Amino acid sequence: MMQAVALNPHANPMTLTAVVIPTRQKPRLEARFVRREHELREAQHLRAQVFGAEYGVRFDDAEGLDRDAFDAYCEHINVYDTANHLLVATTRLLTGEQARQAGSFYSAHEFDMTALDRLPGRVLEIGRTCVHPDYRSGAAITVLWSALSDYLVRQDFSYLLGCASISLRDGGHNFAAIMPELREAHLVEPALRVVPRRSVLVDAVPVAGAASLPPLLKAYLRMGCRIGGEACWDPEFQCADVFVLLDVAAMSARYAQRFLQAG
C-alpha cells in the first residue's frame, strides 16, 4: 500500500507538517484554474507553508496565509493530486491589462522595468509559484507548465515575465556560484535589461563546482526564459530575485513540442 503525504491545514505556515493518508492509487495530477474562494485560500495556504519553510518568512496575516492585493487581479492555476484530493502546486498569472488596473506588475516593486515598456504584443506575469516538496520529481511542474503554455497560446501572449528566487540563507555562497553562469549564458540583450531597485551585496566566495540552481529557476531556463539583468535583494524572503523573460515565439523546441498543442 502506498502512502501519500498531505499538508495539515491547521499547521503553522513556518513548518511543513505531514498527515499520512493510505491509498492504493498513484498520484494523478490535474491543473485547474481557480474559480472559487476556497480554492484561492488553498493556494495561499500552500504558498505560506512552502515559502515559510524555505525562506523563513512569516506572513503578517491573521490566518497565516500568503496573500496580497495582487491576488484579486490574478488568474491562479492549482495542480491537484486527484487520487488524494491534495493541492500540490500553484502559480498566479497577471495580464498586462490587469496590471494596469492593479497599478503595476508585481515585479515592478523589485525592478525598474522601463526597458520593457515597448515590448510588442500582450505580456503576462507569472509569480508566487510553488510546489510541495513531496511532489518535486518533475510531474507536478510539468502539469503546471502545460496549463501555462496552453494559456499563453490560447490568449495570444507574446511575452512571459516574472521573478525566480535564490536563497541567501547560506550566506550567499550559492548565489555567488550561480550568477556568473547566468550572466555568461542567459542574459537578455542590453536593450531589454531591467534594473534592480535593491542591489544584492554579498561577499561570499563561490565554491567551485557547487552551484545548485533552484528547481524553479532551472525550470524557467529549460522553458527558454532569459535573465533580465542583475538580481534584486528581497529582505522579506532573505533571497535574491532574478528577473526572467520569455519570448513565447522563441520558446524552446522541447517545451513547444510537449506543451503547445493549441488544437
Phi and psi in degrees as GROMACS dihedral restraints (atoms count N, CA, C in turn):
[ dihedral_restraints ]
;  ai    aj    ak    al  type     phi  dphi    fc
    3     4     5     6     1   -78.3    20    10
    4     5     6     7     1   159.1    20    10
    6     7     8     9     1  -125.3    20    10
    7     8     9    10     1   126.5    20    10
    9    10    11    12     1  -103.0    20    10
   10    11    12    13     1   143.6    20    10
   12    13    14    15     1  -103.2    20    10
   13    14    15    16     1   126.6    20    10
   15    16    17    18     1  -113.4    20    10
   16    17    18    19     1   151.8    20    10
   18    19    20    21     1   -71.9    20    10
   19    20    21    22     1   140.1    20    10
   21    22    23    24     1   -85.1    20    10
   22    23    24    25     1   113.7    20    10
   24    25    26    27     1   -67.2    20    10
   25    26    27    28     1   -11.9    20    10
   27    28    29    30     1  -102.6    20    10
   28    29    30    31     1     8.9    20    10
   30    31    32    33     1   -78.0    20    10
   31    32    33    34     1   156.3    20    10
   33    34    35    36     1   -63.3    20    10
   34    35    36    37     1   129.6    20    10
   36    37    38    39     1   -61.0    20    10
   37    38    39    40     1   -16.1    20    10
   39    40    41    42     1   -71.8    20    10
   40    41    42    43     1   -19.7    20    10
   42    43    44    45     1  -128.7    20    10
   43    44    45    46     1   146.9    20    10
   45    46    47    48     1   -98.3    20    10
   46    47    48    49     1   103.6    20    10
   48    49    50    51     1   -97.1    20    10
   49    50    51    52     1   167.3    20    10
   51    52    53    54     1  -131.7    20    10
   52    53    54    55     1   148.0    20    10
   54    55    56    57     1  -122.0    20    10
   55    56    57    58     1   126.8    20    10
   57    58    59    60     1   -84.5    20    10
   58    59    60    61     1   123.3    20    10
   60    61    62    63     1  -119.0    20    10
   61    62    63    64     1   113.4    20    10
   63    64    65    66     1   -68.4    20    10
   64    65    66    67     1   141.2    20    10
   66    67    68    69     1  -156.2    20    10
   67    68    69    70     1   151.1    20    10
   69    70    71    72     1  -101.8    20    10
   70    71    72    73     1     4.2    20    10
   72    73    74    75     1  -106.5    20    10
   73    74    75    76     1   148.2    20    10
   75    76    77    78     1   -76.9    20    10
   76    77    78    79     1   156.2    20    10
   78    79    80    81     1   -58.2    20    10
   79    80    81    82     1   136.2    20    10
   81    82    83    84     1  -123.3    20    10
   82    83    84    85     1   109.1    20    10
   84    85    86    87     1   -95.7    20    10
   85    86    87    88     1   139.1    20    10
   87    88    89    90     1  -142.1    20    10
   88    89    90    91     1   131.3    20    10
   90    91    92    93     1   -93.7    20    10
   91    92    93    94     1   137.1    20    10
   93    94    95    96     1  -139.4    20    10
   94    95    96    97     1   140.7    20    10
   96    97    98    99     1   -75.3    20    10
   97    98    99   100     1   136.9    20    10
   99   100   101   102     1   -69.0    20    10
  100   101   102   103     1   128.2    20    10
  102   103   104   105     1  -128.8    20    10
  103   104   105   106     1    -6.4    20    10
  105   106   107   108     1  -128.4    20    10
  106   107   108   109     1   152.8    20    10
  108   109   110   111     1   -59.8    20    10
  109   110   111   112     1   -40.4    20    10
  111   112   113   114     1   -67.3    20    10
  112   113   114   115     1   -28.3    20    10
  114   115   116   117     1   -70.0    20    10
  115   116   117   118     1   -37.1    20    10
  117   118   119   120     1   -67.0    20    10
  118   119   120   121     1   -39.6    20    10
  120   121   122   123     1   -65.1    20    10
  121   122   123   124     1   -35.5    20    10
  123   124   125   126     1   -60.4    20    10
  124   125   126   127     1   -43.5    20    10
  126   127   128   129     1   -64.2    20    10
  127   128   129   130     1   -43.9    20    10
  129   130   131   132     1   -65.1    20    10
  130   131   132   133     1   -32.6    20    10
  132   133   134   135     1   -71.8    20    10
  133   134   135   136     1   -44.1    20    10
  135   136   137   138     1   -61.7    20    10
  136   137   138   139     1   -43.1    20    10
  138   139   140   141     1   -58.2    20    10
  139   140   141   142     1   -45.3    20    10
  141   142   143   144     1   -63.2    20    10
  142   143   144   145     1   -40.7    20    10
  144   145   146   147     1   -68.6    20    10
  145   146   147   148     1   -46.6    20    10
  147   148   149   150     1   -67.4    20    10
  148   149   150   151     1   -48.6    20    10
  150   151   152   153     1   -68.6    20    10
  151   152   153   154     1   -34.3    20    10
  153   154   155   156     1   -64.1    20    10
  154   155   156   157     1   -42.5    20    10
  156   157   158   159     1   -70.6    20    10
  157   158   159   160     1   -38.3    20    10
  159   160   161   162     1   -86.0    20    10
  160   161   162   163     1   -31.9    20    10
  162   163   164   165     1  -118.6    20    10
  163   164   165   166     1    -3.8    20    10
  165   166   167   168     1    71.0    20    10
  166   167   168   169     1    19.4    20    10
  168   169   170   171     1   -85.9    20    10
  169   170   171   172     1   141.6    20    10
  171   172   173   174     1  -109.8    20    10
  172   173   174   175     1   131.6    20    10
  174   175   176   177     1   -94.0    20    10
  175   176   177   178     1   132.0    20    10
  177   178   179   180     1   -80.4    20    10
  178   179   180   181     1    73.7    20    10
  180   181   182   183     1  -143.1    20    10
  181   182   183   184     1   136.1    20    10
  183   184   185   186     1   -60.1    20    10
  184   185   186   187     1   -29.3    20    10
  186   187   188   189     1  -102.5    20    10
  187   188   189   190     1     5.2    20    10
  189   190   191   192     1    73.4    20    10
  190   191   192   193     1    20.4    20    10
  192   193   194   195     1   -90.4    20    10
  193   194   195   196     1   155.4    20    10
  195   196   197   198     1   -94.6    20    10
  196   197   198   199     1    99.9    20    10
  198   199   200   201     1  -144.4    20    10
  199   200   201   202     1   148.5    20    10
  201   202   203   204     1  -146.1    20    10
  202   203   204   205     1  -178.7    20    10
  204   205   206   207     1   -65.4    20    10
  205   206   207   208     1   -23.2    20    10
  207   208   209   210     1   -71.8    20    10
  208   209   210   211     1   -25.9    20    10
  210   211   212   213     1   -54.5    20    10
  211   212   213   214     1   -37.1    20    10
  213   214   215   216     1   -67.2    20    10
  214   215   216   217     1   -20.7    20    10
  216   217   218   219     1   -98.7    20    10
  217   218   219   220     1    -6.5    20    10
  219   220   221   222     1  -100.8    20    10
  220   221   222   223     1   152.3    20    10
  222   223   224   225     1   -83.9    20    10
  223   224   225   226     1   146.8    20    10
  225   226   227   228     1  -126.6    20    10
  226   227   228   229     1   136.0    20    10
  228   229   230   231     1  -112.4    20    10
  229   230   231   232     1   124.9    20    10
  231   232   233   234     1  -109.5    20    10
  232   233   234   235     1   143.6    20    10
  234   235   236   237     1  -112.4    20    10
  235   236   237   238     1   126.7    20    10
  237   238   239   240     1  -114.1    20    10
  238   239   240   241     1   143.6    20    10
  240   241   242   243     1   -86.0    20    10
  241   242   243   244     1    99.4    20    10
  243   244   245   246     1   -72.1    20    10
  244   245   246   247     1   -17.4    20    10
  246   247   248   249     1   -67.8    20    10
  247   248   249   250     1   -28.3    20    10
  249   250   251   252     1  -124.4    20    10
  250   251   252   253     1     4.6    20    10
  252   253   254   255     1    59.5    20    10
  253   254   255   256     1    42.6    20    10
  255   256   257   258     1  -113.5    20    10
  256   257   258   259     1   139.3    20    10
  258   259   260   261     1   -81.6    20    10
  259   260   261   262     1   123.9    20    10
  261   262   263   264     1  -120.3    20    10
  262   263   264   265     1   -12.4    20    10
  264   265   266   267     1  -159.5    20    10
  265   266   267   268     1   154.4    20    10
  267   268   269   270     1  -155.9    20    10
  268   269   270   271     1   155.9    20    10
  270   271   272   273     1  -152.6    20    10
  271   272   273   274     1   165.1    20    10
  273   274   275   276     1  -129.2    20    10
  274   275   276   277     1   150.1    20    10
  276   277   278   279     1  -127.3    20    10
  277   278   279   280     1   130.4    20    10
  279   280   281   282     1  -122.9    20    10
  280   281   282   283     1   115.7    20    10
  282   283   284   285     1   -76.0    20    10
  283   284   285   286     1   161.2    20    10
  285   286   287   288     1   -60.2    20    10
  286   287   288   289     1   -37.1    20    10
  288   289   290   291     1   -64.3    20    10
  289   290   291   292     1   -44.2    20    10
  291   292   293   294     1   -70.8    20    10
  292   293   294   295     1   -31.6    20    10
  294   295   296   297     1   -61.8    20    10
  295   296   297   298     1   -37.5    20    10
  297   298   299   300     1   -64.1    20    10
  298   299   300   301     1   -37.3    20    10
  300   301   302   303     1   -69.8    20    10
  301   302   303   304     1   -36.0    20    10
  303   304   305   306     1   -75.3    20    10
  304   305   306   307     1   -18.1    20    10
  306   307   308   309     1   109.5    20    10
  307   308   309   310     1   -22.1    20    10
  309   310   311   312     1   178.3    20    10
  310   311   312   313     1   170.6    20    10
  312   313   314   315     1   -72.6    20    10
  313   314   315   316     1   153.9    20    10
  315   316   317   318     1   -59.2    20    10
  316   317   318   319     1   -39.7    20    10
  318   319   320   321     1   -61.5    20    10
  319   320   321   322     1   -23.4    20    10
  321   322   323   324     1   -67.8    20    10
  322   323   324   325     1   -15.4    20    10
  324   325   326   327     1   -74.0    20    10
  325   326   327   328     1   -19.5    20    10
  327   328   329   330     1  -110.1    20    10
  328   329   330   331     1   -23.3    20    10
  330   331   332   333     1  -134.7    20    10
  331   332   333   334     1   144.1    20    10
  333   334   335   336     1   -78.6    20    10
  334   335   336   337     1   111.4    20    10
  336   337   338   339     1  -103.5    20    10
  337   338   339   340     1    21.3    20    10
  339   340   341   342     1   -54.0    20    10
  340   341   342   343     1   -35.3    20    10
  342   343   344   345     1   -62.7    20    10
  343   344   345   346     1   -18.2    20    10
  345   346   347   348     1  -100.1    20    10
  346   347   348   349     1     2.5    20    10
  348   349   350   351     1   -59.2    20    10
  349   350   351   352     1   -28.3    20    10
  351   352   353   354     1  -103.7    20    10
  352   353   354   355     1    18.6    20    10
  354   355   356   357     1   -59.9    20    10
  355   356   357   358     1   133.3    20    10
  357   358   359   360     1   -77.5    20    10
  358   359   360   361     1   150.1    20    10
  360   361   362   363     1    81.2    20    10
  361   362   363   364     1  -174.5    20    10
  363   364   365   366     1   -79.9    20    10
  364   365   366   367     1   146.2    20    10
  366   367   368   369     1  -122.9    20    10
  367   368   369   370     1   138.0    20    10
  369   370   371   372     1  -124.9    20    10
  370   371   372   373     1   134.3    20    10
  372   373   374   375     1  -103.3    20    10
  373   374   375   376     1   136.5    20    10
  375   376   377   378     1  -110.7    20    10
  376   377   378   379     1   142.7    20    10
  378   379   380   381     1  -163.0    20    10
  379   380   381   382     1   171.1    20    10
  381   382   383   384     1    53.1    20    10
  382   383   384   385     1    36.5    20    10
  384   385   386   387     1   -80.2    20    10
  385   386   387   388     1   132.7    20    10
  387   388   389   390     1  -153.2    20    10
  388   389   390   391     1   154.1    20    10
  390   391   392   393     1  -131.5    20    10
  391   392   393   394     1   134.1    20    10
  393   394   395   396     1   -58.4    20    10
  394   395   396   397     1   137.2    20    10
  396   397   398   399     1   -58.6    20    10
  397   398   399   400     1   -24.8    20    10
  399   400   401   402     1   -78.2    20    10
  400   401   402   403     1    -3.7    20    10
  402   403   404   405     1  -126.3    20    10
  403   404   405   406     1    36.8    20    10
  405   406   407   408     1  -105.1    20    10
  406   407   408   409     1    24.3    20    10
  408   409   410   411     1   -73.9    20    10
  409   410   411   412     1   -14.7    20    10
  411   412   413   414     1   125.3    20    10
  412   413   414   415     1   -26.9    20    10
  414   415   416   417     1   -66.7    20    10
  415   416   417   418     1   -42.6    20    10
  417   418   419   420     1   -65.6    20    10
  418   419   420   421     1   -44.7    20    10
  420   421   422   423     1   -68.9    20    10
  421   422   423   424     1   -30.6    20    10
  423   424   425   426     1   -64.0    20    10
  424   425   426   427     1   -44.4    20    10
  426   427   428   429     1   -65.4    20    10
  427   428   429   430     1   -41.5    20    10
  429   430   431   432     1   -62.8    20    10
  430   431   432   433     1   -47.0    20    10
  432   433   434   435     1   -64.8    20    10
  433   434   435   436     1   -34.5    20    10
  435   436   437   438     1   -62.4    20    10
  436   437   438   439     1   -45.5    20    10
  438   439   440   441     1   -65.0    20    10
  439   440   441   442     1   -40.4    20    10
  441   442   443   444     1   -62.5    20    10
  442   443   444   445     1   -47.6    20    10
  444   445   446   447     1   -62.9    20    10
  445   446   447   448     1   -40.7    20    10
  447   448   449   450     1   -62.3    20    10
  448   449   450   451     1   -41.0    20    10
  450   451   452   453     1   -65.2    20    10
  451   452   453   454     1   -42.2    20    10
  453   454   455   456     1   -57.0    20    10
  454   455   456   457     1   -44.0    20    10
  456   457   458   459     1   -75.2    20    10
  457   458   459   460     1   -47.0    20    10
  459   460   461   462     1   -64.9    20    10
  460   461   462   463     1   -32.0    20    10
  462   463   464   465     1   -95.6    20    10
  463   464   465   466     1     5.5    20    10
  465   466   467   468     1    59.6    20    10
  466   467   468   469     1    49.2    20    10
  468   469   470   471     1   -85.9    20    10
  469   470   471   472     1   143.8    20    10
  471   472   473   474     1   -97.2    20    10
  472   473   474   475     1   -30.3    20    10
  474   475   476   477     1  -139.1    20    10
  475   476   477   478     1   145.4    20    10
  477   478   479   480     1  -117.5    20    10
  478   479   480   481     1   134.9    20    10
  480   481   482   483     1  -137.3    20    10
  481   482   483   484     1   164.6    20    10
  483   484   485   486     1   168.8    20    10
  484   485   486   487     1  -164.9    20    10
  486   487   488   489     1  -128.1    20    10
  487   488   489   490     1   148.2    20    10
  489   490   491   492     1  -127.0    20    10
  490   491   492   493     1   138.9    20    10
  492   493   494   495     1  -101.3    20    10
  493   494   495   496     1   144.1    20    10
  495   496   497   498     1  -122.9    20    10
  496   497   498   499     1   118.0    20    10
  498   499   500   501     1   -63.0    20    10
  499   500   501   502     1   143.6    20    10
  501   502   503   504     1  -110.2    20    10
  502   503   504   505     1    12.5    20    10
  504   505   506   507     1   -71.4    20    10
  505   506   507   508     1   -11.1    20    10
  507   508   509   510     1   -91.6    20    10
  508   509   510   511     1    11.1    20    10
  510   511   512   513     1    89.7    20    10
  511   512   513   514     1     2.1    20    10
  513   514   515   516     1    94.8    20    10
  514   515   516   517     1     5.7    20    10
  516   517   518   519     1   -64.1    20    10
  517   518   519   520     1   -44.1    20    10
  519   520   521   522     1   -68.2    20    10
  520   521   522   523     1   -39.5    20    10
  522   523   524   525     1   -59.5    20    10
  523   524   525   526     1   -44.8    20    10
  525   526   527   528     1   -64.0    20    10
  526   527   528   529     1   -29.4    20    10
  528   529   530   531     1   -80.0    20    10
  529   530   531   532     1   -32.0    20    10
  531   532   533   534     1   -78.4    20    10
  532   533   534   535     1   -42.5    20    10
  534   535   536   537     1   -60.1    20    10
  535   536   537   538     1   -39.2    20    10
  537   538   539   540     1   -57.6    20    10
  538   539   540   541     1   -40.2    20    10
  540   541   542   543     1   -66.7    20    10
  541   542   543   544     1   -40.8    20    10
  543   544   545   546     1   -63.1    20    10
  544   545   546   547     1   -42.3    20    10
  546   547   548   549     1   -65.8    20    10
  547   548   549   550     1   -37.4    20    10
  549   550   551   552     1   -73.6    20    10
  550   551   552   553     1   -40.0    20    10
  552   553   554   555     1  -116.7    20    10
  553   554   555   556     1   -13.5    20    10
  555   556   557   558     1  -131.0    20    10
  556   557   558   559     1     5.9    20    10
  558   559   560   561     1   -71.9    20    10
  559   560   561   562     1   144.2    20    10
  561   562   563   564     1   -72.3    20    10
  562   563   564   565     1   167.9    20    10
  564   565   566   567     1   -64.8    20    10
  565   566   567   568     1   153.5    20    10
  567   568   569   570     1   -52.5    20    10
  568   569   570   571     1   -35.3    20    10
  570   571   572   573     1   -66.0    20    10
  571   572   573   574     1   -17.7    20    10
  573   574   575   576     1  -108.6    20    10
  574   575   576   577     1    10.1    20    10
  576   577   578   579     1   -81.8    20    10
  577   578   579   580     1   138.3    20    10
  579   580   581   582     1   -93.5    20    10
  580   581   582   583     1   167.1    20    10
  582   583   584   585     1  -122.7    20    10
  583   584   585   586     1   123.9    20    10
  585   586   587   588     1   -66.9    20    10
  586   587   588   589     1   142.1    20    10
  588   589   590   591     1   -81.2    20    10
  589   590   591   592     1   -21.4    20    10
  591   592   593   594     1  -134.6    20    10
  592   593   594   595     1   113.7    20    10
  594   595   596   597     1   -70.7    20    10
  595   596   597   598     1   148.7    20    10
  597   598   599   600     1   -87.5    20    10
  598   599   600   601     1   117.7    20    10
  600   601   602   603     1  -114.1    20    10
  601   602   603   604     1   101.9    20    10
  603   604   605   606     1  -130.7    20    10
  604   605   606   607     1   143.7    20    10
  606   607   608   609     1  -111.7    20    10
  607   608   609   610     1    20.9    20    10
  609   610   611   612     1   -69.3    20    10
  610   611   612   613     1   146.4    20    10
  612   613   614   615     1   -94.5    20    10
  613   614   615   616     1   124.7    20    10
  615   616   617   618     1   -65.2    20    10
  616   617   618   619     1   140.9    20    10
  618   619   620   621     1   -91.0    20    10
  619   620   621   622     1   122.0    20    10
  621   622   623   624     1   -55.6    20    10
  622   623   624   625     1   128.0    20    10
  624   625   626   627     1    73.9    20    10
  625   626   627   628     1     7.1    20    10
  627   628   629   630     1  -107.4    20    10
  628   629   630   631     1     7.3    20    10
  630   631   632   633     1   -64.8    20    10
  631   632   633   634     1   135.5    20    10
  633   634   635   636     1  -131.1    20    10
  634   635   636   637     1   106.5    20    10
  636   637   638   639     1   -68.5    20    10
  637   638   639   640     1   130.3    20    10
  639   640   641   642     1   -56.8    20    10
  640   641   642   643     1   143.2    20    10
  642   643   644   645     1   -54.0    20    10
  643   644   645   646     1   -40.1    20    10
  645   646   647   648     1   -68.5    20    10
  646   647   648   649     1   -42.3    20    10
  648   649   650   651     1   -62.2    20    10
  649   650   651   652     1   -41.7    20    10
  651   652   653   654     1   -60.7    20    10
  652   653   654   655     1   -40.7    20    10
  654   655   656   657     1   -65.9    20    10
  655   656   657   658     1   -39.0    20    10
  657   658   659   660     1   -61.9    20    10
  658   659   660   661     1   -44.2    20    10
  660   661   662   663     1   -64.6    20    10
  661   662   663   664     1   -40.1    20    10
  663   664   665   666     1   -65.1    20    10
  664   665   666   667     1   -30.6    20    10
  666   667   668   669     1   -70.9    20    10
  667   668   669   670     1   -21.1    20    10
  669   670   671   672     1   114.3    20    10
  670   671   672   673     1     6.2    20    10
  672   673   674   675     1   -66.3    20    10
  673   674   675   676     1   149.1    20    10
  675   676   677   678     1  -110.6    20    10
  676   677   678   679     1   162.2    20    10
  678   679   680   681     1   -94.7    20    10
  679   680   681   682     1   132.5    20    10
  681   682   683   684     1   -84.4    20    10
  682   683   684   685     1     1.4    20    10
  684   685   686   687     1   142.4    20    10
  685   686   687   688     1  -155.1    20    10
  687   688   689   690     1   -71.3    20    10
  688   689   690   691     1   157.5    20    10
  690   691   692   693     1   -80.2    20    10
  691   692   693   694     1   160.1    20    10
  693   694   695   696     1  -110.4    20    10
  694   695   696   697     1   138.5    20    10
  696   697   698   699     1   -80.1    20    10
  697   698   699   700     1   127.2    20    10
  699   700   701   702     1  -108.3    20    10
  700   701   702   703     1   101.3    20    10
  702   703   704   705     1   -68.2    20    10
  703   704   705   706     1   -28.2    20    10
  705   706   707   708     1   -67.8    20    10
  706   707   708   709     1   -42.8    20    10
  708   709   710   711     1   -94.7    20    10
  709   710   711   712     1    -1.0    20    10
  711   712   713   714     1    51.7    20    10
  712   713   714   715     1    51.6    20    10
  714   715   716   717     1  -145.7    20    10
  715   716   717   718     1   168.2    20    10
  717   718   719   720     1  -106.4    20    10
  718   719   720   721     1   126.4    20    10
  720   721   722   723     1  -100.2    20    10
  721   722   723   724     1   128.5    20    10
  723   724   725   726     1  -105.2    20    10
  724   725   726   727     1   139.8    20    10
  726   727   728   729     1   -83.2    20    10
  727   728   729   730     1   133.1    20    10
  729   730   731   732     1  -118.3    20    10
  730   731   732   733     1   144.5    20    10
  732   733   734   735     1  -138.8    20    10
  733   734   735   736     1   129.8    20    10
  735   736   737   738     1  -122.1    20    10
  736   737   738   739     1   123.8    20    10
  738   739   740   741     1   -82.7    20    10
  739   740   741   742     1   109.3    20    10
  741   742   743   744     1   -57.4    20    10
  742   743   744   745     1   -37.0    20    10
  744   745   746   747     1   -66.0    20    10
  745   746   747   748     1   -22.6    20    10
  747   748   749   750     1  -105.2    20    10
  748   749   750   751     1    15.6    20    10
  750   751   752   753     1   -53.3    20    10
  751   752   753   754     1   140.8    20    10
  753   754   755   756     1   -53.4    20    10
  754   755   756   757     1   142.5    20    10
  756   757   758   759     1   -57.5    20    10
  757   758   759   760     1   -36.6    20    10
  759   760   761   762     1   -63.3    20    10
  760   761   762   763     1   -43.7    20    10
  762   763   764   765     1   -71.7    20    10
  763   764   765   766     1   -36.1    20    10
  765   766   767   768     1   -61.1    20    10
  766   767   768   769     1   -43.6    20    10
  768   769   770   771     1   -64.7    20    10
  769   770   771   772     1   -40.5    20    10
  771   772   773   774     1   -77.5    20    10
  772   773   774   775     1   -36.8    20    10
  774   775   776   777     1  -113.6    20    10
  775   776   777   778     1   -36.6    20    10
  777   778   779   780     1   -83.2    20    10
  778   779   780   781     1    69.2    20    10
  780   781   782   783     1  -107.5    20    10
  781   782   783   784     1    86.3    20    10
  783   784   785   786     1   -78.4    20    10
  784   785   786   787     1    -9.0    20    10
